[in-house]
Amino acid sequence: MAEPAWAVLSFWVPLYLAKEHGMDLKQIAMFAWLPFLAADLGSVVSGYLTRLYVRWFGCTRVNSVIASSVTGAFLMLSLALVAITRDPYITIILISIGGFGHQIISCMLSALVVESFDKGQMATVNGMRGSAAWIASFLFSLLIGVTADKIGFNPLFIAMGFFDLIGAVFLVAFIAERRAKRA
């Protein structure tokens, strides 16, 4: 559920900034790179975040990866706030927070593959994960192209803000390791 948001950040944010905030190409060029810098920082922070969850809360490695993903999903809520923000600079900050959160999730999903599968299966599973992610991105980009002119970008940003929380619920429900019940 995370990858469509990255496709929007990659391909649609400049058009959004031009249409909704009246930014010209020079203004877009000055600020549209910030979400990508924030995403890079999210990649770096994601590895440290898992260690913190292990150290502070005693999480297993798998659960620390899931907890980090959930943290990223909550950061993605910033994209939903884009819909109610009129200031273009606050918009860039919120989108940057979303990029930071997205990259935490993206790195953690790769780490989850490493933690959950044999080394002979990792490349195949990660390739399938990546293929599914880009198919979802492609389909969501088509949806944006069809709907943005009709309903605007705001409902799409709201949806992107919540997609990753839905994915986080699935991670916790189906993949998180449960403690053994005591008799």
Backbone as CSV, one residue per row, in Angstrom:
resi,resn,N_x,N_y,N_z,CA_x,CA_y,CA_z,C_x,C_y,C_z
1,MET,0.818,-1.192,0.000,0.000,0.000,0.000,0.867,1.263,0.000
2,ALA,2.153,1.118,0.253,3.019,2.286,0.393,3.476,2.858,-0.942
3,GLU,3.648,2.029,-1.924,4.314,2.476,-3.146,3.550,3.517,-3.958
4,PRO,2.206,3.496,-4.014,1.528,4.561,-4.761,1.866,5.963,-4.262
5,ALA,2.082,6.111,-2.965,2.445,7.429,-2.439,3.786,7.882,-2.996
6,TRP,4.728,6.962,-3.128,6.030,7.328,-3.676,5.908,7.728,-5.142
7,ALA,5.049,7.055,-5.888,4.833,7.426,-7.288,4.273,8.842,-7.377
8,VAL,3.368,9.181,-6.469,2.822,10.538,-6.463,3.915,11.543,-6.151
9,LEU,4.743,11.240,-5.141,5.832,12.158,-4.804,6.787,12.312,-5.980
10,SER,7.022,11.238,-6.683,7.982,11.268,-7.786,7.450,11.979,-9.022
11,PHE,6.177,11.771,-9.327,5.673,12.216,-10.626,4.638,13.333,-10.578
12,TRP,3.858,13.432,-9.513,2.726,14.343,-9.520,2.896,15.589,-8.658
13,VAL,3.828,15.603,-7.740,3.972,16.760,-6.852,4.260,18.057,-7.613
14,PRO,5.143,18.067,-8.616,5.349,19.333,-9.336,4.067,19.882,-9.970
15,LEU,3.266,19.010,-10.566,2.002,19.457,-11.157,1.055,19.959,-10.069
16,TYR,1.023,19.261,-8.953,0.192,19.696,-7.827,0.616,21.086,-7.347
17,LEU,1.913,21.294,-7.183,2.400,22.596,-6.711,2.064,23.704,-7.695
18,ALA,2.132,23.407,-8.974,1.799,24.407,-9.993,0.299,24.701,-9.999
19,LYS,-0.514,23.654,-9.999,-1.965,23.847,-10.111,-2.595,24.384,-8.832
20,GLU,-2.251,23.802,-7.713,-2.935,24.138,-6.462,-2.314,25.323,-5.725
21,HIS,-1.019,25.537,-5.913,-0.340,26.605,-5.176,0.221,27.694,-6.079
22,GLY,0.013,27.563,-7.383,0.438,28.597,-8.316,1.940,28.786,-8.410
23,MET,2.702,27.768,-8.078,4.158,27.884,-8.142,4.621,27.782,-9.593
24,ASP,5.601,28.604,-9.942,6.183,28.502,-11.280,7.337,27.494,-11.245
25,LEU,7.923,27.242,-12.407,8.956,26.215,-12.516,10.154,26.512,-11.611
26,LYS,10.533,27.790,-11.504,11.669,28.155,-10.655,11.377,27.841,-9.187
27,GLN,10.177,28.181,-8.727,9.811,27.899,-7.334,9.743,26.396,-7.076
28,ILE,9.191,25.670,-8.039,9.115,24.215,-7.888,10.520,23.630,-7.796
29,ALA,11.412,24.095,-8.666,12.792,23.583,-8.663,13.513,23.904,-7.352
30,MET,13.153,25.025,-6.731,13.802,25.409,-5.479,13.406,24.504,-4.314
31,PHE,12.200,23.930,-4.372,11.693,23.219,-3.198,11.302,21.768,-3.429
32,ALA,11.024,21.364,-4.647,10.491,20.015,-4.892,11.509,18.913,-4.619
33,TRP,12.770,19.243,-4.453,13.786,18.234,-4.143,13.799,17.878,-2.656
34,LEU,13.214,18.709,-1.821,13.256,18.472,-0.377,12.605,17.149,0.053
35,PRO,11.456,16.749,-0.528,10.921,15.433,-0.140,11.883,14.278,-0.440
36,PHE,12.689,14.420,-1.478,13.640,13.362,-1.817,14.811,13.334,-0.838
37,LEU,15.246,14.506,-0.393,16.265,14.563,0.651,15.722,13.950,1.945
38,ALA,14.485,14.305,2.277,13.870,13.735,3.477,13.746,12.218,3.355
39,ALA,13.426,11.739,2.158,13.338,10.290,1.941,14.694,9.631,2.152
40,ASP,15.743,10.261,1.661,17.089,9.715,1.885,17.398,9.629,3.375
41,LEU,17.039,10.670,4.103,17.255,10.655,5.554,16.421,9.556,6.218
42,GLY,15.205,9.332,5.710,14.373,8.248,6.225,15.019,6.893,6.031
43,SER,15.718,6.728,4.910,16.432,5.467,4.667,17.501,5.237,5.721
44,VAL,18.236,6.288,6.033,19.314,6.174,7.020,18.735,5.935,8.414
45,VAL,17.731,6.708,8.771,17.148,6.621,10.108,16.480,5.270,10.344
46,SER,15.946,4.665,9.296,15.199,3.411,9.470,16.032,2.324,10.145
47,GLY,17.290,2.226,9.790,18.148,1.220,10.412,18.381,1.478,11.886
48,TYR,18.531,2.739,12.251,18.718,3.082,13.659,17.430,2.893,14.453
49,LEU,16.314,3.136,13.791,15.024,3.011,14.458,14.773,1.578,14.926
50,THR,15.146,0.607,14.098,14.954,-0.792,14.513,15.782,-1.104,15.754
51,ARG,16.993,-0.584,15.797,17.842,-0.807,16.980,17.224,-0.199,18.232
52,LEU,16.626,0.982,18.075,15.984,1.618,19.228,14.817,0.786,19.739
53,TYR,14.035,0.245,18.823,12.907,-0.594,19.253,13.386,-1.862,19.950
54,VAL,14.481,-2.419,19.509,15.039,-3.600,20.181,15.546,-3.210,21.569
55,ARG,16.300,-2.119,21.639,16.920,-1.705,22.902,15.890,-1.190,23.906
56,TRP,15.002,-0.307,23.483,14.076,0.328,24.416,12.900,-0.560,24.803
57,PHE,12.397,-1.339,23.853,11.170,-2.090,24.107,11.364,-3.600,24.087
58,GLY,12.585,-4.055,23.825,12.851,-5.485,23.807,12.172,-6.220,22.664
59,CYS,11.928,-5.529,21.563,11.273,-6.156,20.409,12.195,-7.191,19.770
60,THR,11.589,-8.204,19.172,12.365,-9.120,18.338,12.781,-8.362,17.083
61,ARG,13.663,-8.950,16.301,14.097,-8.267,15.079,12.929,-8.032,14.128
62,VAL,12.087,-9.044,13.960,10.927,-8.884,13.075,9.988,-7.813,13.614
63,ASN,9.699,-7.844,14.902,8.795,-6.847,15.474,9.392,-5.445,15.459
64,SER,10.712,-5.326,15.566,11.327,-3.997,15.481,11.185,-3.437,14.066
65,VAL,11.272,-4.305,13.082,11.070,-3.881,11.693,9.621,-3.446,11.491
66,ILE,8.692,-4.212,12.034,7.274,-3.859,11.910,6.974,-2.567,12.664
67,ALA,7.529,-2.410,13.858,7.324,-1.176,14.627,7.879,0.033,13.876
68,SER,9.008,-0.131,13.225,9.566,0.958,12.423,8.650,1.278,11.252
69,SER,8.089,0.250,10.627,7.145,0.465,9.526,5.900,1.200,10.003
70,VAL,5.413,0.834,11.172,4.241,1.510,11.737,4.571,2.978,12.017
71,THR,5.768,3.245,12.514,6.205,4.628,12.730,6.176,5.402,11.416
72,GLY,6.722,4.804,10.362,6.685,5.439,9.045,5.268,5.675,8.564
73,ALA,4.374,4.721,8.835,2.976,4.865,8.416,2.311,6.052,9.110
74,PHE,2.617,6.238,10.390,2.058,7.397,11.080,2.622,8.703,10.524
75,LEU,3.878,8.702,10.132,4.453,9.905,9.517,3.786,10.217,8.181
76,MET,3.310,9.188,7.501,2.632,9.391,6.220,1.315,10.144,6.374
77,LEU,0.768,10.196,7.573,-0.447,10.980,7.797,-0.250,12.444,7.431
78,SER,0.998,12.887,7.418,1.268,14.273,7.022,0.741,14.555,5.619
79,LEU,0.696,13.540,4.759,0.168,13.746,3.404,-1.314,14.089,3.433
80,ALA,-2.056,13.535,4.379,-3.476,13.871,4.492,-3.653,15.339,4.874
81,LEU,-2.721,15.868,5.654,-2.798,17.276,6.062,-2.528,18.231,4.903
82,VAL,-1.886,17.740,3.857,-1.642,18.570,2.668,-2.969,19.093,2.123
83,ALA,-4.022,18.293,2.237,-5.327,18.667,1.697,-5.916,19.905,2.364
84,ILE,-5.534,20.191,3.591,-6.115,21.342,4.295,-5.132,22.497,4.442
85,THR,-3.976,22.370,3.845,-2.941,23.397,3.972,-2.961,24.306,2.749
86,ARG,-2.929,25.580,2.982,-2.918,26.552,1.881,-1.526,27.145,1.634
87,ASP,-0.662,27.062,2.614,0.683,27.620,2.488,1.569,26.637,1.718
88,PRO,2.147,27.063,0.590,2.954,26.131,-0.208,4.200,25.628,0.529
89,TYR,4.747,26.416,1.425,5.947,25.998,2.143,5.617,24.948,3.207
90,ILE,4.488,25.122,3.872,4.025,24.094,4.808,3.704,22.820,4.033
91,THR,3.134,22.983,2.842,2.845,21.829,1.988,4.118,21.046,1.688
92,ILE,5.186,21.743,1.332,6.463,21.076,1.041,6.980,20.350,2.282
93,ILE,6.856,20.981,3.445,7.299,20.339,4.690,6.490,19.074,4.952
94,LEU,5.172,19.146,4.785,4.322,17.972,5.016,4.627,16.853,4.028
95,ILE,4.844,17.208,2.776,5.195,16.202,1.771,6.564,15.604,2.093
96,SER,7.473,16.421,2.592,8.797,15.919,2.983,8.694,14.939,4.148
97,ILE,7.848,15.239,5.113,7.631,14.301,6.222,7.075,12.989,5.674
98,GLY,6.160,13.096,4.717,5.634,11.890,4.080,6.711,11.102,3.360
99,GLY,7.606,11.797,2.658,8.717,11.118,1.984,9.640,10.427,2.974
100,PHE,9.899,11.081,4.086,10.710,10.496,5.161,10.049,9.214,5.675
101,GLY,8.763,9.303,5.973,8.030,8.142,6.470,7.944,7.027,5.452
102,HIS,7.722,7.403,4.192,7.632,6.379,3.145,8.923,5.583,3.046
103,GLN,10.039,6.272,3.099,11.302,5.560,2.917,11.632,4.675,4.109
104,ILE,11.178,5.061,5.287,11.313,4.159,6.435,10.562,2.867,6.134
105,ILE,9.330,3.003,5.666,8.522,1.819,5.348,9.186,0.993,4.262
106,SER,9.631,1.645,3.208,10.227,0.933,2.079,11.452,0.130,2.504
107,CYS,12.322,0.747,3.270,13.515,0.031,3.755,13.131,-1.114,4.677
108,MET,12.140,-0.880,5.511,11.740,-1.915,6.460,11.061,-3.091,5.763
109,LEU,10.355,-2.851,4.671,9.762,-3.969,3.940,10.849,-4.842,3.322
110,SER,11.919,-4.223,2.851,13.053,-5.018,2.360,13.708,-5.784,3.505
111,ALA,13.839,-5.134,4.651,14.421,-5.810,5.819,13.535,-6.961,6.283
112,LEU,12.230,-6.783,6.163,11.305,-7.846,6.558,11.480,-9.085,5.680
113,VAL,11.743,-8.864,4.403,12.024,-9.991,3.506,13.282,-10.716,3.972
114,VAL,14.317,-9.952,4.321,15.572,-10.550,4.789,15.337,-11.352,6.067
115,GLU,14.531,-10.821,6.969,14.279,-11.485,8.252,13.359,-12.697,8.125
116,SER,12.545,-12.745,7.083,11.485,-13.751,7.016,11.716,-14.892,6.035
117,PHE,12.677,-14.748,5.120,12.847,-15.762,4.083,14.281,-16.278,4.042
118,ASP,14.433,-17.499,3.538,15.759,-18.084,3.351,16.522,-17.278,2.313
119,LYS,17.863,-17.370,2.375,18.666,-16.590,1.432,18.417,-17.004,-0.014
120,GLY,17.997,-18.219,-0.250,17.686,-18.657,-1.606,16.370,-18.108,-2.131
121,GLN,15.528,-17.608,-1.237,14.225,-17.066,-1.622,14.183,-15.544,-1.616
122,MET,15.145,-14.914,-0.958,15.090,-13.466,-0.749,14.973,-12.668,-2.040
123,ALA,15.804,-12.971,-3.015,15.793,-12.195,-4.253,14.459,-12.340,-4.975
124,THR,13.937,-13.544,-5.008,12.654,-13.774,-5.673,11.527,-13.032,-4.964
125,VAL,11.475,-13.154,-3.648,10.415,-12.498,-2.883,10.535,-10.983,-2.995
126,ASN,11.744,-10.460,-2.888,11.919,-9.014,-2.984,11.587,-8.524,-4.392
127,GLY,11.927,-9.302,-5.402,11.564,-8.946,-6.773,10.062,-8.938,-6.979
128,MET,9.387,-9.924,-6.412,7.926,-9.963,-6.505,7.309,-8.783,-5.761
129,ARG,7.880,-8.450,-4.615,7.393,-7.301,-3.840,7.554,-6.015,-4.632
130,GLY,8.726,-5.853,-5.240,8.975,-4.661,-6.041,8.080,-4.584,-7.265
131,SER,7.870,-5.710,-7.913,6.984,-5.730,-9.085,5.560,-5.356,-8.702
132,ALA,5.071,-5.928,-7.619,3.722,-5.602,-7.154,3.622,-4.123,-6.783
133,ALA,4.680,-3.597,-6.175,4.679,-2.187,-5.783,4.599,-1.281,-7.002
134,TRP,5.352,-1.578,-8.028,5.332,-0.706,-9.203,4.081,-0.889,-10.044
135,ILE,3.490,-2.061,-10.023,2.190,-2.225,-10.682,1.150,-1.372,-9.961
136,ALA,1.172,-1.398,-8.630,0.264,-0.554,-7.851,0.520,0.922,-8.133
137,SER,1.782,1.313,-8.262,2.123,2.706,-8.576,1.586,3.105,-9.935
138,PHE,1.753,2.229,-10.901,1.262,2.487,-12.251,-0.256,2.680,-12.238
139,LEU,-0.955,1.774,-11.573,-2.413,1.862,-11.532,-2.876,3.114,-10.790
140,PHE,-2.200,3.451,-9.681,-2.574,4.648,-8.939,-2.277,5.903,-9.753
141,SER,-1.192,5.899,-10.516,-0.889,7.046,-11.379,-1.969,7.227,-12.438
142,LEU,-2.465,6.127,-12.987,-3.579,6.222,-13.935,-4.813,6.805,-13.260
143,LEU,-5.080,6.356,-12.047,-6.219,6.866,-11.289,-6.077,8.367,-11.041
144,ILE,-4.891,8.792,-10.681,-4.659,10.221,-10.449,-4.876,11.003,-11.734
145,GLY,-4.335,10.492,-12.833,-4.504,11.179,-14.105,-5.960,11.360,-14.486
146,VAL,-6.786,10.385,-14.174,-8.209,10.443,-14.514,-8.979,11.329,-13.539
147,THR,-8.627,11.261,-12.258,-9.451,11.923,-11.243,-8.967,13.300,-10.785
148,ALA,-7.700,13.603,-10.911,-7.190,14.872,-10.360,-7.873,16.079,-10.985
149,ASP,-8.124,16.039,-12.285,-8.807,17.166,-12.925,-10.268,17.258,-12.505
150,LYS,-10.879,16.122,-12.189,-12.305,16.120,-11.844,-12.554,16.448,-10.379
151,ILE,-11.790,15.841,-9.478,-12.053,16.042,-8.045,-10.932,16.781,-7.328
152,GLY,-9.835,17.013,-8.014,-8.700,17.688,-7.403,-7.748,16.709,-6.734
153,PHE,-6.656,17.245,-6.264,-5.623,16.425,-5.633,-5.914,16.115,-4.165
154,ASN,-6.708,16.948,-3.515,-6.884,16.811,-2.068,-7.395,15.440,-1.624
155,PRO,-8.443,14.874,-2.251,-8.861,13.531,-1.828,-7.765,12.481,-2.026
156,LEU,-6.942,12.682,-3.028,-5.854,11.737,-3.281,-4.789,11.821,-2.194
157,PHE,-4.470,13.034,-1.752,-3.506,13.175,-0.656,-4.066,12.584,0.640
158,ILE,-5.357,12.765,0.873,-5.968,12.170,2.065,-5.856,10.649,2.001
159,ALA,-6.174,10.081,0.846,-6.074,8.623,0.683,-4.646,8.145,0.913
160,MET,-3.672,8.857,0.338,-2.271,8.455,0.515,-1.848,8.510,1.973
161,GLY,-2.394,9.459,2.710,-2.061,9.562,4.123,-2.506,8.357,4.930
162,PHE,-3.573,7.704,4.463,-4.119,6.578,5.220,-3.764,5.212,4.649
163,PHE,-3.315,5.140,3.399,-2.961,3.848,2.795,-1.965,3.074,3.654
164,ASP,-0.940,3.753,4.122,0.115,3.055,4.854,-0.331,2.606,6.238
165,LEU,-1.275,3.326,6.832,-1.821,2.849,8.106,-2.595,1.551,7.899
166,ILE,-3.301,1.449,6.790,-4.002,0.204,6.471,-2.982,-0.920,6.296
167,GLY,-1.907,-0.632,5.568,-0.843,-1.622,5.408,-0.210,-2.003,6.733
168,ALA,-0.050,-1.023,7.629,0.537,-1.299,8.947,-0.358,-2.225,9.766
169,VAL,-1.663,-2.049,9.639,-2.592,-2.946,10.335,-2.388,-4.380,9.852
170,PHE,-2.222,-4.557,8.548,-1.969,-5.897,8.009,-0.642,-6.463,8.521
171,LEU,0.392,-5.629,8.579,1.676,-6.100,9.111,1.538,-6.598,10.542
172,VAL,0.882,-5.801,11.360,0.728,-6.172,12.768,-0.158,-7.410,12.900
173,ALA,-1.232,-7.459,12.133,-2.182,-8.567,12.261,-1.624,-9.892,11.755
174,PHE,-0.863,-9.858,10.669,-0.495,-11.115,10.020,0.980,-11.500,10.116
175,ILE,1.862,-10.553,10.409,3.289,-10.875,10.372,3.971,-10.714,11.726
176,ALA,3.477,-9.798,12.552,4.124,-9.563,13.848,4.167,-10.846,14.666
177,GLU,5.283,-11.012,15.366,5.455,-12.189,16.222,4.721,-11.957,17.537
178,ARG,3.962,-12.941,17.942,3.208,-12.860,19.193,4.000,-13.535,20.307
179,ARG,3.818,-13.040,21.506,4.448,-13.686,22.662,3.694,-14.977,22.967
180,ALA,4.431,-15.951,23.421,3.802,-17.216,23.807,2.932,-16.984,25.037
181,LYS,1.743,-17.563,25.018,0.846,-17.419,26.164,1.326,-18.311,27.299
182,ARG,1.274,-17.777,28.496,1.686,-18.549,29.672,0.509,-19.359,30.186
183,ALA,0.800,-20.558,30.613,-0.275,-21.442,31.094,-0.678,-21.129,32.505
